[in-house]
Amino acid sequence: MEIDFELPSPQRRIFCNRTLNLRSIRAIGFDMDYTLIHYRTEVWERHAYHHAKQRLLEKGWPVEHLEFDPSFASLGLILDLELGNVVKANRFGYVKKACHGTRDLSFEKQRAIYAREIIELADPRWRFMNTLFALSEACLFAQCVDLLDDEKLEELGQPMAYRDVYAGVRSAIDEAHMMGELKRDIMADPERFVDLDEELPLALMDLRAAGKKVLLITNSEWFYTRAMMSYAFDRFLPGDMTWKELFDLVVVAARKPSFFEGDGAVFEVVDEVQGTLKPVVGPLQPGGFYVGGHARLVEQVFDIAGQQVLYVGDHIFSDVNRSKKILRWRTALVVRELEQDLEALEGFKPQQAELTRMMAEKERLEHAYSQVRLLIQRKEKGYGPQAEESAEALRERMQAIREEVLALDARIAPLAKEASELSHPRWGLVMRAGNDKSHLARQVEKSADVYMARVSNLLAETPFVYLRSPRTSLPHDHGPSGGA
């Protein structure tokens, strides 16, 4: 085996918000769905959409003609339940792009609606799409908003607002999940739904061999966890080893975020032979398989707490926010769409360099234009230092600069449009909203100590990595415009 000592590519990196020395971490817990098990998003969400649509049909909603549109939504969008809009906001909560139902809002209409609005996620008006499981929900909600606007939901016999539309869609999605139909379909044909990662088992083996306690803490039930983990892991493990031997403790049906919040929930132990649950007698046993419970008992089993534990998940609220806020565990977020973003940015590097150069030139011209305009104002109003040129000559110079700016704008526009459509033609990069950070990026920044596109990036970084947060960039670091 040839040893590669080069730093991993951007797609395989772990990005650091808060310095993390993995050598000081004694236990690493993992979520399962969209963390250890990655689903083929379009296939999964299309299937979830179909089941939810069937629920709505059974309730009399006229949705038989609707079809899932995988290109409609992306991670990090926000549903406006008051106005029936889907929006993307920057880190400050200002809306940068919006559509009403499935129809894009013009810039003028968007500005009229949201110029005085700042999104606060604590307000029940807003629903934040912080997991890939929300893509089918957003698509169905937007399509049903269109139906309400077209007066096609009147036949349901009761007046409806956009909040009612969301409640109906949310209920249908929940029913599809709770009835277990989705999971039965996935277990019956996992090859169709699951995107395998052959590097992942070795990454977990490295962690255990380095002395870390490796935990699986998932909200999924035992029967589903066993089926999915067996399918995704066992084929890549040596000899007769199975996925169960990768973990020092497995907790299923954990009820996150409650798992991190309380200390009164009772653990039950899984009897693998009988497939039943039994009360826990005595302390939890390392290597056991448990249902429910709470995080503080897990800490007691291994005599660990707080800064010694790293939890890795894909859900900002249920996984990383609560474990960090309540237990002070270190946190890692899996943002799978980041991989696509990084690939798009890499391919756009030459155009970005040209765009940056032209924007710097535009800034220089606009500064010159403003200076000449000020000289004209002083000359006309008779105050301050006076230019030697006449007002007419200054106006001609100002007009010449303006024409240069307009010509430059014509060259900038297509590149700026291309930049805004990187990764997703409608919503752009998941971690950006225009030139600013997206609202999702801000939530990641607040809740996750580190983030990555996939868990197997731990393999490239090793169990001994010292992840250092970069020096924070401020607008004055790069000159007046804050540009690179």
DAVEN-V152851 format. One record per residue. RES is the residue in one small letter. PHI is phi in degrees with one decimal (* if undefined). OMEGA is omega in whole degrees, 0 to 359 (none if undefined). NEAR is the number of other ideal C-beta (glycine too) atoms within 10 Angstrom. Layout:
((RES,PHI,OMEGA,NEAR) (RES,PHI,OMEGA,NEAR))
This chain:
((m,*,178,3) (e,-81.1,183,3) (i,-87.9,180,4) (d,-109.3,181,8) (f,-98.6,178,4) (e,-73.2,174,6) (l,-63.7,181,10) (p,-64.6,177,13) (s,-64.9,180,11) (p,-53.5,181,15) (q,-65.4,182,17) (r,-104.1,182,19) (r,-83.3,167,19) (i,-109.4,186,18) (f,-99.1,194,21) (c,-115.5,171,19) (n,-90.9,182,19) (r,-137.5,187,14) (t,-48.7,183,12) (l,-136.5,175,22) (n,-96.4,184,13) (l,-64.9,178,21) (r,-65.5,180,14) (s,-89.2,180,11) (i,-85.6,182,21) (r,-97.7,181,16) (a,-141.7,178,23) (i,-126.7,177,23) (g,-101.7,182,26) (f,-127.3,163,24) (d,-73.8,179,25) (m,-106.6,188,22) (d,-67.5,183,22) (y,62.8,174,20) (t,-122.9,173,22) (l,-80.5,176,28) (i,-108.8,177,26) (h,-104.4,181,24) (y,-93.8,170,22) (r,-70.0,195,14) (t,-55.9,183,19) (e,-63.3,181,13) (v,-65.4,181,16) (w,-61.6,185,24) (e,-68.3,176,22) (r,-63.9,180,17) (h,-68.0,178,21) (a,-61.7,178,24) (y,-58.7,181,24) (h,-60.4,181,16) (h,-65.1,179,18) (a,-66.1,179,27) (k,-60.9,178,23) (q,-63.0,178,16) (r,-62.5,179,19) (l,-66.7,177,21) (l,-60.6,179,14) (e,-64.0,180,10) (k,-93.0,176,13) (g,92.1,179,11) (w,-72.4,182,21) (p,-82.1,186,16) (v,-113.8,186,22) (e,-59.4,183,9) (h,-87.6,185,7) (l,-76.4,177,18) (e,-133.8,179,11) (f,-66.2,177,19) (d,-110.9,183,16) (p,-66.2,181,14) (s,-91.7,187,11) (f,-72.4,190,20) (a,-115.5,173,25) (s,-143.4,179,22) (l,-58.3,173,24) (g,93.0,177,27) (l,-78.0,183,28) (i,-132.1,177,24) (l,-91.0,176,26) (d,-96.5,186,22) (l,-73.7,179,21) (e,-77.7,186,14) (l,-109.7,179,17) (g,73.5,183,22) (n,-108.1,170,22) (v,-117.2,188,27) (v,-131.7,170,26) (k,-119.8,184,25) (a,-120.5,175,27) (n,-86.5,186,20) (r,-63.4,180,16) (f,-89.6,180,12) (g,91.0,177,16) (y,-85.8,182,17) (v,-73.2,181,23) (k,-106.8,178,20) (k,-156.1,184,20) (a,-153.6,169,23) (c,-135.7,175,21) (h,-103.3,191,21) (g,60.3,178,21) (t,-98.7,187,15) (r,-101.0,179,12) (d,-61.2,173,14) (l,-86.9,174,21) (s,-65.2,179,10) (f,-59.2,182,10) (e,-65.6,181,8) (k,-70.9,177,12) (q,-59.5,180,19) (r,-64.6,180,13) (a,-63.2,183,11) (i,-79.9,193,17) (y,-112.5,183,21) (a,-57.8,182,9) (r,-107.5,182,7) (e,-103.1,170,15) (i,-121.4,184,11) (i,-72.8,173,19) (e,-119.3,187,9) (l,-65.5,177,16) (a,-70.7,179,6) (d,-75.3,181,10) (p,-64.0,175,9) (r,-62.5,189,16) (w,-108.1,174,18) (r,-124.5,186,19) (f,-90.3,179,18) (m,-90.6,185,20) (n,-105.7,175,26) (t,-145.7,182,17) (l,-64.6,177,22) (f,-64.4,184,19) (a,-88.5,186,21) (l,-64.9,179,25) (s,-67.9,178,29) (e,-62.1,181,23) (a,-64.3,180,21) (c,-63.9,182,25) (l,-67.6,177,27) (f,-60.2,182,25) (a,-62.3,180,24) (q,-66.4,179,22) (c,-74.3,171,29) (v,-60.3,177,26) (d,-58.5,179,16) (l,-63.0,179,19) (l,-63.9,179,18) (d,-62.5,180,14) (d,-86.5,178,11) (e,59.8,180,8) (k,-96.3,177,14) (l,-101.8,180,22) (e,-63.4,183,13) (e,-67.9,176,9) (l,-72.1,171,15) (g,87.1,178,8) (q,-148.3,179,7) (p,-65.1,183,8) (m,-128.6,170,16) (a,-107.6,181,13) (y,-63.2,176,21) (r,-62.1,179,13) (d,-67.0,176,16) (v,-61.0,179,24) (y,-62.5,180,21) (a,-59.2,179,13) (g,-66.2,179,21) (v,-66.1,180,27) (r,-60.5,178,17) (s,-62.9,180,14) (a,-65.1,177,25) (i,-63.7,180,23) (d,-61.6,180,13) (e,-62.0,180,17) (a,-61.4,179,21) (h,-74.0,186,14) (m,-68.6,181,9) (m,-70.3,176,12) (g,80.3,182,13) (e,-64.5,180,16) (l,-59.6,184,20) (k,-69.1,176,17) (r,-63.2,179,12) (d,-64.6,181,16) (i,-67.7,179,21) (m,-64.6,180,16) (a,-72.9,183,10) (d,-145.5,185,10) (p,-62.3,181,17) (e,-59.4,180,8) (r,-71.2,190,13) (f,-103.9,192,21) (v,-103.3,176,18) (d,-97.1,186,14) (l,-73.9,178,15) (d,-133.3,186,18) (e,-69.0,180,11) (e,-81.9,187,16) (l,-64.1,179,23) (p,-57.9,180,22) (l,-65.5,177,15) (a,-60.8,178,20) (l,-70.5,176,24) (m,-62.8,177,18) (d,-60.4,181,15) (l,-62.6,180,23) (r,-66.4,181,16) (a,-64.8,178,9) (a,-83.4,176,13) (g,95.8,179,10) (k,-81.4,167,19) (k,-82.1,184,21) (v,-110.0,186,17) (l,-120.2,171,23) (l,-114.7,181,25) (i,-128.8,188,26) (t,-133.1,175,26) (n,-81.9,180,20) (s,-69.7,181,20) (e,-73.5,182,14) (w,-60.4,185,19) (f,-61.1,181,15) (y,-76.3,179,21) (t,-59.0,181,24) (r,-60.0,182,21) (a,-65.6,184,18) (m,-69.6,181,24) (m,-66.5,177,22) (s,-61.8,181,14) (y,-64.8,189,18) (a,-84.3,188,22) (f,-113.1,192,23) (d,-58.5,183,14) (r,-63.8,183,10) (f,-101.6,182,16) (l,-97.2,184,16) (p,-73.9,174,8) (g,56.2,181,5) (d,-94.1,181,7) (m,-63.7,177,14) (t,-119.5,182,13) (w,-57.6,184,22) (k,-61.5,182,16) (e,-77.5,177,13) (l,-81.4,190,22) (f,-119.3,176,22) (d,-84.3,177,19) (l,-161.1,177,21) (v,-124.6,176,24) (v,-121.4,178,29) (v,-112.3,183,22) (a,46.1,189,20) (a,-75.8,179,26) (r,63.1,175,17) (k,-60.8,10,22) (p,-84.9,181,19) (s,-57.3,180,15) (f,-54.6,182,23) (f,-86.4,190,24) (e,-95.7,190,16) (g,-109.2,176,14) (d,-134.2,180,9) (g,-107.9,182,5) (a,-68.9,185,15) (v,-99.9,174,11) (f,-81.1,166,17) (e,-122.3,181,18) (v,-100.5,180,17) (v,-86.5,172,22) (d,-89.3,185,11) (e,-64.9,182,11) (v,-70.0,183,6) (q,-86.1,184,8) (g,71.0,182,10) (t,-118.5,178,10) (l,-109.1,179,16) (k,-128.9,176,11) (p,-62.4,177,8) (v,-78.6,176,18) (v,-109.2,182,6) (g,82.1,182,5) (p,-71.4,174,9) (l,-63.0,181,18) (q,-108.1,174,12) (p,-53.7,182,12) (g,88.4,182,11) (g,-84.7,178,16) (f,-120.8,189,20) (y,-128.8,178,24) (v,-119.6,173,20) (g,76.3,178,17) (g,75.8,181,22) (h,-152.2,191,20) (a,-67.0,185,28) (r,-65.4,175,14) (l,-68.5,176,17) (v,-63.5,177,25) (e,-59.2,181,17) (q,-65.4,181,12) (v,-56.7,185,18) (f,-106.0,180,17) (d,54.8,181,9) (i,-133.6,178,16) (a,-166.3,170,17) (g,51.4,188,10) (q,-63.9,181,15) (q,-87.3,184,17) (v,-113.4,173,24) (l,-115.5,176,24) (y,-113.7,185,27) (v,-116.6,179,26) (g,-152.1,182,29) (d,-111.3,184,24) (h,-104.0,186,22) (i,-58.7,184,23) (f,-81.7,187,16) (s,-67.7,186,21) (d,-97.6,191,31) (v,-94.6,183,31) (n,-64.5,185,21) (r,-71.8,180,23) (s,-64.3,179,27) (k,-76.4,186,19) (k,-68.9,186,15) (i,-90.7,187,14) (l,-101.6,185,20) (r,63.0,171,13) (w,-67.1,170,26) (r,-74.9,190,25) (t,-134.5,176,27) (a,-135.3,182,28) (l,-111.5,175,26) (v,-94.8,179,24) (v,-119.7,189,25) (r,-62.3,181,19) (e,-67.6,177,19) (l,-60.1,180,24) (e,-60.1,179,17) (q,-67.2,178,17) (d,-60.0,183,22) (l,-65.9,177,20) (e,-64.1,179,16) (a,-64.7,179,16) (l,-65.4,179,17) (e,-62.6,180,11) (g,-69.0,184,11) (f,-94.5,186,17) (k,-54.1,180,9) (p,-60.9,179,8) (q,-66.9,179,14) (q,-65.9,178,16) (a,-62.4,179,11) (e,-67.4,179,13) (l,-63.8,178,18) (t,-62.5,179,13) (r,-63.3,181,10) (m,-68.4,178,16) (m,-66.5,176,18) (a,-64.8,177,14) (e,-65.8,178,15) (k,-63.1,179,17) (e,-61.5,179,14) (r,-64.3,180,11) (l,-65.8,180,16) (e,-65.2,176,15) (h,-65.5,178,12) (a,-62.8,179,15) (y,-58.7,181,18) (s,-65.0,180,12) (q,-65.3,180,12) (v,-65.9,179,22) (r,-61.6,179,15) (l,-66.2,178,13) (l,-62.2,177,20) (i,-63.8,180,19) (q,-60.0,180,13) (r,-64.7,181,14) (k,-66.8,183,17) (e,-70.4,184,10) (k,-99.8,172,8) (g,66.8,176,7) (y,-144.4,175,9) (g,69.3,178,10) (p,-59.1,184,7) (q,-109.4,175,10) (a,-73.4,179,16) (e,-70.3,181,6) (e,-70.4,176,15) (s,-74.2,177,11) (a,-59.7,181,13) (e,-65.2,179,9) (a,-63.3,178,13) (l,-65.7,178,19) (r,-62.8,178,14) (e,-64.0,178,13) (r,-66.1,180,17) (m,-63.7,179,18) (q,-65.7,179,12) (a,-63.9,178,11) (i,-65.1,180,20) (r,-59.6,179,15) (e,-65.0,176,10) (e,-63.5,179,15) (v,-63.6,180,16) (l,-63.1,178,9) (a,-64.6,179,11) (l,-67.0,178,16) (d,-58.0,180,12) (a,-64.1,177,9) (r,-82.4,180,14) (i,-73.2,190,18) (a,-52.1,182,10) (p,-65.0,178,11) (l,-69.9,178,17) (a,-63.7,177,16) (k,-64.2,179,9) (e,-61.7,179,13) (a,-63.9,182,20) (s,-72.0,182,19) (e,-107.9,178,14) (l,-60.6,176,19) (s,75.7,178,21) (h,-143.2,187,20) (p,-63.4,182,9) (r,-97.6,189,16) (w,-110.5,177,25) (g,76.3,182,22) (l,-64.7,185,25) (v,-67.0,183,23) (m,-97.6,180,23) (r,-126.2,169,23) (a,-131.1,191,27) (g,68.8,178,16) (n,-84.4,185,14) (d,-98.3,171,15) (k,-68.8,175,17) (s,-78.0,177,25) (h,-63.0,176,27) (l,-62.0,180,26) (a,-58.9,179,20) (r,-65.5,178,19) (q,-65.9,176,21) (v,-62.1,181,24) (e,-61.0,182,14) (k,-74.0,192,14) (s,-102.8,187,21) (a,-104.5,174,26) (d,-65.7,176,20) (v,-137.4,176,26) (y,-145.6,185,25) (m,-157.2,181,25) (a,-81.1,179,23) (r,-155.9,184,22) (v,-63.4,182,24) (s,-66.5,172,19) (n,-63.1,173,23) (l,-61.2,179,24) (l,-65.3,181,21) (a,-69.8,184,19) (e,-86.3,179,19) (t,75.4,179,13) (p,-71.2,186,18) (f,-111.7,186,10) (v,-72.0,172,16) (y,-108.7,183,12) (l,-90.4,183,18) (r,-109.0,177,11) (s,-70.1,180,13) (p,-72.1,174,9) (r,-60.6,184,7) (t,-64.4,179,7) (s,-87.3,176,10) (l,-116.7,183,8) (p,-51.9,183,10) (h,-77.1,178,8) (d,-68.0,189,10) (h,-122.2,179,11) (g,97.5,189,11) (p,-56.2,186,9) (s,-89.2,186,13) (g,75.9,181,12) (g,-75.1,182,12) (a,-72.1,none,12))
